[in-house]
Amino acid sequence: MSHNTFGHLFRVTSFGESHGPAIGGVIDGCPPNIAFRLEDMQGALDKRRPGQSRFTTQRREPDEVKILSGVLPGEDGLFITTGTPIAFLIENVDQRSKDYSEIAASYRPGHADYAYDVKYGIRDYRGGGRSSARETAIRVAAGAIARKVLPEVTVRGALVRMGEIAIDRGKWDWDEIDRNPFFCPDAEAAAKMEPYLDGIRKAGSSVGAVIEVVAEGVPPGLGAPIYGKLDSDLAAALMSINAVKGVEIGEGFEAATLTGEANADEMRMGNDGRPIFLANHAGGILGGISTGQPVVARFAVKPTSSILNPRRTVTRYGEDAEIVTKGRHDPCVGIRAVPVGEAMVACVLADHLLRQRGQVGEPVAWPFSR
């Protein structure tokens, strides 16, 4: 199986399976002399870690990360990157492969089971192997390093819709995402989500979600026209997350409902000699290049395919069958996708920052100062 690496200059390769002994990754292209603590990676992983509430899978994985290469120890627990590949490992400690023995020959509807089997002629039925969301822990760990490449950029994500319940954007509070188990920025919406998801979980079903990621402090000039667009790389990175079925930048599909006047991000000169945008319908990207406004991306996550309710399917032997997936699964995988989305945005921005340095240098020059 190929294509396990993403990025151009800031490159991340992941390896391992959901029910293997470990998963891990290699970050190649990280600049030298960047300081970070192990707690930076571990803290990011803890946000994604399963089993932290009744609304996520009860698989008990501490997700303790071990760094194997690419750093030197500094003072006060710091690691200093050397510019060589940063390899890290996360052991799997709570696999229950027997939960999947009954579906070894059957395909879960909506899952990657059939597609993997028809392509490779073999699939790892134990939790889905590489198609399992377990792989996303590697992205989160890599994202923690990417943030250190972007010290002036803040990347934050929030769950803005769960099934039928959407947030009120007028009640958006970033501090609220740490006060509820859904990473939801609207306290009232989060309160509605609890009984809603409880009902879905107890019914043995699942539901989808929409996550929004906002990157503030992104310098203007990142990205390139045509085939190196910042938004196309963001879309590809977010779409690569397990269970993601749609990505929007800025207004996204809602832009189709607007007029040219309404969609235009009008501009005025600020007192500092730099332009001020009066709106951000473009999501901080025009022509594939960042404008200096917040970069805004949203992605839709489908319902978890592993559910307790019987579904019609077929076996790899060509037989009609009915399938029930036992084991521990997220009733809304979108919850733990929030830190994954943050990580992917951070990795893409770090990659584009290094590409910008390589092509035109830094800092980015405002046209009015030339």
C-alpha positions in Angstrom: 0.0 0.0 0.0 1.5 3.3 -1.1 0.6 7.0 -0.5 1.2 7.1 3.3 3.0 10.5 3.1 1.6 14.0 2.8 3.2 17.4 2.5 6.0 18.8 0.2 8.7 20.3 2.5 7.0 19.5 5.9 6.3 15.9 5.2 4.5 13.4 7.4 4.5 9.7 7.0 2.4 7.4 9.1 2.5 3.7 9.7 0.8 1.0 11.7 -2.7 -0.5 12.1 -5.5 -0.2 14.5 -4.9 -3.6 16.1 -1.2 -4.0 15.5 1.4 -3.5 18.3 1.9 0.2 17.6 1.3 3.1 15.3 3.8 5.8 14.5 5.1 8.5 12.2 8.0 10.3 10.7 8.2 14.1 10.3 10.7 15.0 7.6 11.6 18.5 6.7 11.1 20.1 10.0 13.6 23.0 10.4 16.4 22.6 13.0 16.6 24.5 16.3 12.8 24.5 17.0 12.2 23.9 20.7 9.2 21.9 22.0 8.3 19.8 25.0 7.0 16.2 24.9 3.9 17.7 26.6 3.1 19.6 23.5 2.6 16.4 21.5 1.0 14.6 24.4 -1.4 17.4 25.2 -2.6 17.4 21.6 -3.0 13.6 21.7 -4.9 13.8 24.9 -7.6 16.0 23.2 -8.2 13.2 20.7 -7.7 10.3 23.0 -10.7 7.8 23.2 -12.6 6.9 26.3 -12.8 10.4 27.9 -16.6 10.5 28.0 -19.6 8.3 27.3 -19.9 10.0 23.9 -16.7 8.4 22.5 -15.4 4.9 22.0 -14.5 3.3 25.3 -11.3 1.8 24.0 -8.7 2.7 26.6 -5.6 4.0 24.9 -3.3 6.3 26.8 -1.7 7.3 23.5 1.7 7.8 25.2 4.0 9.2 22.5 7.7 8.2 22.4 10.2 10.2 20.3 12.8 8.0 18.6 14.9 10.4 16.6 15.4 13.9 15.2 15.9 15.8 18.5 18.5 16.7 21.1 17.6 17.2 24.7 17.7 20.8 25.9 17.2 22.4 29.3 14.1 22.1 31.5 12.7 19.2 29.5 12.9 20.8 26.1 13.7 19.0 22.9 15.5 20.8 20.1 14.9 19.6 16.5 18.0 18.8 14.6 16.6 19.1 11.1 16.7 15.3 10.7 13.6 13.0 10.5 11.6 13.1 13.7 10.4 9.5 14.3 7.8 8.8 17.0 5.8 5.8 18.2 2.5 5.2 20.0 1.8 1.7 21.3 -1.6 0.1 21.0 -2.5 -1.3 24.4 -6.3 -2.0 24.4 -7.0 -3.9 21.2 -9.9 -6.4 21.3 -9.6 -8.1 17.9 -12.0 -10.8 18.8 -14.8 -8.2 18.6 -14.3 -8.3 14.8 -14.1 -12.1 14.3 -17.7 -12.4 13.3 -17.3 -9.8 10.5 -14.1 -11.1 9.1 -15.8 -12.2 5.8 -18.6 -9.6 5.8 -18.4 -6.0 4.6 -19.8 -3.2 6.8 -22.1 -1.0 4.7 -20.6 2.5 4.5 -17.2 1.4 5.6 -14.0 0.9 3.5 -14.1 -2.9 4.0 -15.3 -3.7 0.4 -13.2 -1.1 -1.3 -10.0 -2.3 0.4 -10.8 -5.9 -0.4 -11.6 -5.3 -4.1 -8.4 -3.2 -4.5 -5.8 -5.3 -2.6 -7.4 -8.7 -2.4 -6.9 -8.7 1.4 -8.1 -6.5 4.2 -7.4 -6.2 7.9 -10.8 -6.8 9.4 -9.5 -6.1 13.0 -10.8 -2.7 13.5 -10.3 -1.7 9.9 -6.5 -1.7 9.8 -5.3 1.4 8.0 -8.8 2.6 7.4 -9.4 2.9 11.1 -9.5 6.4 12.7 -6.7 5.1 15.0 -4.3 6.4 12.3 -5.3 10.0 13.0 -3.4 10.0 16.2 -0.2 10.3 14.1 -1.6 13.4 12.4 -2.4 15.0 15.7 1.2 14.3 17.0 2.7 15.8 13.8 0.3 18.8 14.1 1.8 19.6 17.5 5.2 20.0 15.8 3.8 21.9 12.9 2.4 24.5 15.3 6.0 25.2 16.5 6.9 26.0 12.9 4.1 28.6 13.0 4.5 30.3 16.4 2.5 33.4 15.4 -0.4 31.4 14.1 -3.3 30.1 16.2 -5.2 27.1 14.9 -8.5 26.3 16.7 -11.3 23.9 15.8 -14.9 23.5 17.0 -17.8 21.2 16.3 -20.5 23.4 14.8 -23.2 20.8 13.9 -24.1 17.4 15.2 -26.9 15.7 13.2 -29.9 17.9 13.5 -28.4 20.3 16.0 -26.5 23.3 14.7 -24.8 26.1 16.8 -26.0 29.7 17.0 -23.0 31.6 15.6 -24.1 34.7 17.6 -23.3 32.6 20.7 -19.9 31.5 19.6 -17.4 31.4 22.6 -14.0 29.8 22.1 -13.7 29.2 25.8 -16.8 27.1 25.8 -15.1 24.3 23.8 -13.2 23.2 26.8 -16.3 23.1 29.0 -18.2 20.4 27.2 -17.3 17.0 25.7 -18.1 18.0 22.1 -15.6 20.9 21.5 -18.8 22.9 20.8 -18.5 26.8 21.0 -22.2 27.3 21.9 -23.2 26.3 25.4 -26.9 26.0 24.6 -26.2 23.8 21.6 -23.9 21.6 23.6 -26.6 21.1 26.2 -29.0 19.9 23.5 -26.3 17.6 22.1 -26.0 15.5 25.3 -29.5 14.0 25.4 -29.5 13.9 21.6 -26.4 11.8 21.3 -27.3 9.7 24.3 -30.4 8.6 22.5 -28.5 7.8 19.4 -25.9 5.9 21.3 -28.4 3.8 23.3 -30.3 3.0 20.1 -27.1 1.4 18.8 -26.8 4.0 16.0 -24.5 6.9 15.0 -24.7 10.4 13.6 -22.5 12.8 11.6 -21.1 16.2 12.4 -19.5 19.4 10.9 -16.3 20.8 12.2 -14.9 24.2 11.6 -11.2 25.1 11.9 -10.0 28.7 12.1 -6.4 29.7 11.7 -5.6 33.2 12.9 -2.3 35.1 12.3 -1.7 33.4 8.9 0.6 35.8 7.0 -0.4 36.9 3.5 1.2 35.3 0.5 1.1 31.6 1.4 0.1 29.3 -1.4 0.6 29.5 -5.2 -1.7 29.8 -8.2 -3.2 26.9 -10.1 -1.7 23.6 -8.7 -0.2 24.8 -5.5 -3.2 26.6 -4.0 -3.4 26.8 -0.3 -7.1 26.0 -0.3 -6.8 23.0 -2.5 -4.1 21.6 -0.2 -6.2 22.3 2.8 -9.2 20.6 1.1 -7.1 17.5 0.2 -5.7 17.3 3.8 -9.1 17.6 5.5 -10.7 15.2 3.0 -8.0 12.6 3.8 -9.3 12.3 7.4 -11.3 9.2 7.9 -15.1 9.5 7.3 -14.8 13.1 5.9 -17.2 13.5 2.9 -17.1 17.3 2.3 -14.9 20.3 2.7 -15.7 24.1 2.5 -13.4 27.1 2.5 -15.0 30.3 3.8 -18.6 30.5 2.7 -18.2 27.3 0.7 -21.4 26.1 -0.9 -23.3 29.0 0.6 -21.4 31.3 -1.8 -23.7 29.9 -4.5 -26.6 31.6 -2.8 -25.0 35.1 -2.7 -24.8 37.9 -5.2 -21.5 39.4 -6.3 -22.0 42.4 -4.1 -22.8 40.3 -1.0 -19.9 37.9 -1.6 -17.2 40.5 -2.2 -14.8 41.1 0.7 -14.6 44.9 0.4 -11.4 46.6 1.5 -10.3 49.9 3.0 -6.9 51.2 4.1 -6.1 50.9 7.7 -4.1 53.4 9.8 -1.1 51.2 9.7 -0.8 51.3 5.9 -2.3 47.9 5.5 -5.7 47.0 4.0 -8.6 46.1 6.2 -11.1 43.6 4.8 -14.7 44.4 5.7 -15.8 40.7 5.4 -14.2 37.3 5.0 -16.5 35.3 2.7 -13.3 33.9 1.0 -12.1 32.3 4.2 -8.8 34.1 4.1 -7.7 32.8 0.7 -8.0 34.4 -2.8 -6.6 32.8 -5.9 -5.1 30.1 -3.8 -3.0 32.6 -1.8 -3.6 33.7 1.8 -4.7 37.3 2.3 -3.7 37.7 6.0 -7.3 37.2 7.2 -8.3 34.2 9.3 -8.2 31.0 7.2 -11.6 29.3 7.7 -12.3 25.7 6.7 -15.2 23.3 7.5 -15.5 19.6 6.9 -18.4 17.2 7.2 -17.9 13.8 8.9 -20.3 11.0 8.1 -21.9 8.8 10.8 -19.8 5.9 12.1 -20.3 2.9 9.9 -19.8 0.4 12.8 -23.2 0.2 14.4 -25.2 -2.3 16.5 -28.3 -2.2 14.3 -28.5 -5.0 11.7 -27.7 -3.9 8.1 -27.9 -5.9 4.9 -24.6 -6.7 3.2 -22.6 -9.4 1.3 -19.6 -11.5 2.1 -16.4 -11.8 0.3 -17.6 -15.2 -0.9 -20.5 -13.7 -2.8 -23.3 -14.5 -0.2 -26.1 -12.2 1.0 -25.7 -11.6 4.7 -26.8 -9.4 7.6 -24.2 -7.7 9.8 -24.1 -6.3 13.3 -20.8 -4.7 14.4 -19.9 -5.4 18.0 -17.1 -3.7 19.9 -16.5 -0.1 21.0 -17.2 2.6 18.5 -17.9 6.4 18.5 -21.5 7.3 18.2 -20.3 10.5 16.6 -16.7 10.2 15.3 -16.9 14.0 14.5 -16.2 14.8 18.1 -12.6 13.4 18.1 -12.2 14.7 14.6 -11.8 18.3 15.9 -8.2 18.0 17.0 -7.5 16.0 13.9 -8.8 18.8 11.7 -6.7 21.3 13.7 -3.6 19.2 13.1 -4.1 18.8 9.4 -4.6 22.6 9.0 -1.4 23.2 11.0 0.6 20.8 8.9 -0.6 22.3 5.6 0.2 25.9 6.8 3.7 24.8 8.1 4.4 23.2 4.7 3.3 26.3 2.8 5.3 28.6 5.1 8.4 26.6 4.3 7.6 26.6 0.6 7.1 30.4 0.8 10.5 30.8 2.4 12.1 28.7 -0.3 10.6 30.6 -3.2 10.4 34.3 -2.1 11.9 34.4 1.3 10.5 36.1 4.4 8.9 38.2 5.7 6.1 38.7 3.3 6.2 42.2 1.9 3.0 44.2 1.7 2.6 45.7 -1.8 2.2 49.2 -0.2 5.6 49.1 1.3 7.5 48.3 -1.9 
